[in-house]
Amino acid sequence: MSVLARTTATGGTIEKRGAMVEKYTIRAAKPEDHSKIIRVMPDWWGGRDLTPMVPKLFLVHFHTSSTVVELENELIAFLIAFDSQSYSNEAYIHFVGVHPDHRGVGIGRHLYELFFERCRTVHRTIVRCCTSPVNRASIAFHKRIGFSLEQGDGEIDGIPIINNYNRPRDPKVRFRIDLETRPAPAEG
Ligand SMILES: CC(C)(COP(=O)(O)OP(=O)(O)OC[C@H]1O[C@@H](n2cnc3c(N)ncnc32)[C@H](O)[C@@H]1OP(=O)(O)O)[C@@H](O)C(=O)NCCC(=O)NCCS
């Protein structure tokens, strides 16, 4: 199943295709979304508490480039992303999360495609993100979206990693996609 998009980068609805149709609301994030996001993160990340990596400043200073999805006012998904201040042709996706009961229907892909669409309009053609090597679902997801894995200074189970990324013994897998060489997805 996939989601049927009826959205713009700032708002709209998406529908899940299939026997049961659920209409999701999609909109730009707001600073007030921070508390809702923090509340669900440990559950959505399978008990891992990554909330210290999402301080409120991301929702204060980067909310216009970040997105939330809701169903009847319940948070269903979020994407926290921003334009690089250091590299004028790059953007960065910091965090993406989809409610466990709503995974596998294309919401994560849809959030990425919306962000890519926005990136193209502001001439940000390289998008980067990173994840932990233990997060195999995230690695599989990013590969399906079309990201390549960047070379690092080590490998875990054949996955290239960079060791000691944020601190000692904190390996990360880094992803990159070039929107100029990746064709836009077909309509319909
Ligand atoms: C990773 C995550 C965001 C994926 O969201 P999702 O809405 O379920 O993903 P989608 O349904 O849009 O899937 C997009 C593609 O990725 C693939 N994919 C998604 N999850 C996958 C998994 N666990 N294993 C293998 N492939 C997967 C899908 O098959 C789909 O492929 P297709 O479009 O070619 O058919 C979601 O599982 C999640 O929130 N995980 C917990 C938080 C997390 O780890 N975030 C990422 C790091 S910040």
The ligand as a Tripos MOL2 file, in Angstrom:
@<TRIPOS>MOLECULE
LIG
   48    50     1     0     0
SMALL
NO_CHARGES

@<TRIPOS>ATOM
      1 C1         12.1790    4.3680    9.2030 C.3       1 LIG1
      2 C2         10.7030    4.8530    9.1840 C.3       1 LIG1
      3 C3         10.6990    6.3690    9.2660 C.3       1 LIG1
      4 C4         10.0600    4.3900    7.8560 C.3       1 LIG1
      5 O1          8.7740    4.9900    7.7500 O.3       1 LIG1
      6 P1          7.5770    4.2920    6.9290 P.3       1 LIG1
      7 O2          6.5100    5.2760    6.7780 O.co2     1 LIG1
      8 O3          7.2430    2.9960    7.5520 O.co2     1 LIG1
      9 O4          8.3060    4.0110    5.5250 O.3       1 LIG1
     10 P2          7.5650    3.8850    4.1200 P.3       1 LIG1
     11 O5          6.3240    3.0820    4.2790 O.co2     1 LIG1
     12 O6          7.4150    5.2230    3.5040 O.co2     1 LIG1
     13 O7          8.6240    3.0320    3.2860 O.3       1 LIG1
     14 C5          9.4030    3.5850    2.2190 C.3       1 LIG1
     15 C6         10.2440    2.4630    1.6420 C.3       1 LIG1
     16 O8         11.1680    1.9780    2.6100 O.3       1 LIG1
     17 C7         10.9900    0.5890    2.8170 C.3       1 LIG1
     18 N1         11.0940    0.3130    4.2590 N.ar      1 LIG1
     19 C8         10.5190    1.0190    5.2640 C.ar      1 LIG1
     20 N2         10.8070    0.4240    6.4520 N.ar      1 LIG1
     21 C9         11.5420   -0.6720    6.1500 C.ar      1 LIG1
     22 C10        12.1200   -1.6980    6.9470 C.ar      1 LIG1
     23 N3         11.9810   -1.7020    8.2860 N.pl3     1 LIG1
     24 N4         12.8120   -2.6700    6.3320 N.ar      1 LIG1
     25 C11        12.9580   -2.6880    4.9830 C.ar      1 LIG1
     26 N5         12.4320   -1.7300    4.1570 N.ar      1 LIG1
     27 C12        11.7270   -0.7420    4.7520 C.ar      1 LIG1
     28 C13         9.5820    0.2880    2.3610 C.3       1 LIG1
     29 O9          9.4640   -1.0600    1.9280 O.3       1 LIG1
     30 C14         9.3690    1.2770    1.2470 C.3       1 LIG1
     31 O10         9.8790    0.7890    0.0240 O.3       1 LIG1
     32 P3          9.0540    1.1040   -1.3620 P.3       1 LIG1
     33 O11         8.4990    2.5110   -1.2340 O.co2     1 LIG1
     34 O12        10.0950    1.0010   -2.4090 O.co2     1 LIG1
     35 O13         7.9850    0.0770   -1.3950 O.co2     1 LIG1
     36 C15         9.8850    4.2240   10.3490 C.3       1 LIG1
     37 O14        10.0960    2.8240   10.3680 O.3       1 LIG1
     38 C16        10.2250    4.7780   11.7240 C.2       1 LIG1
     39 O15         9.6590    5.7770   12.1610 O.2       1 LIG1
     40 N6         11.1600    4.1270   12.4660 N.am      1 LIG1
     41 C17        11.5170    4.5580   13.8100 C.3       1 LIG1
     42 C18        12.2470    5.8820   13.8060 C.3       1 LIG1
     43 C19        13.5200    5.8220   12.9940 C.2       1 LIG1
     44 O16        14.3080    4.8950   13.0980 O.2       1 LIG1
     45 N7         13.7610    6.8810   12.1770 N.am      1 LIG1
     46 C20        14.8910    6.9390   11.2580 C.3       1 LIG1
     47 C21        16.1270    7.4720   11.8760 C.3       1 LIG1
     48 S1         15.9870    9.2070   12.3270 S.3       1 LIG1
@<TRIPOS>BOND
     1     1     2 1
     2     2     3 1
     3     2     4 1
     4     2    36 1
     5     4     5 1
     6     5     6 1
     7     6     7 2
     8     6     8 1
     9     6     9 1
    10     9    10 1
    11    10    11 2
    12    10    12 1
    13    10    13 1
    14    13    14 1
    15    14    15 1
    16    15    16 1
    17    15    30 1
    18    16    17 1
    19    17    18 1
    20    17    28 1
    21    18    19 ar
    22    18    27 ar
    23    19    20 ar
    24    20    21 ar
    25    21    22 ar
    26    21    27 ar
    27    22    23 1
    28    22    24 ar
    29    24    25 ar
    30    25    26 ar
    31    26    27 ar
    32    28    29 1
    33    28    30 1
    34    30    31 1
    35    31    32 1
    36    32    33 2
    37    32    34 1
    38    32    35 1
    39    36    37 1
    40    36    38 1
    41    38    39 2
    42    38    40 1
    43    40    41 1
    44    41    42 1
    45    42    43 1
    46    43    44 2
    47    43    45 1
    48    45    46 1
    49    46    47 1
    50    47    48 1
@<TRIPOS>SUBSTRUCTURE
     1 LIG1         1 GROUP 0 **** ****
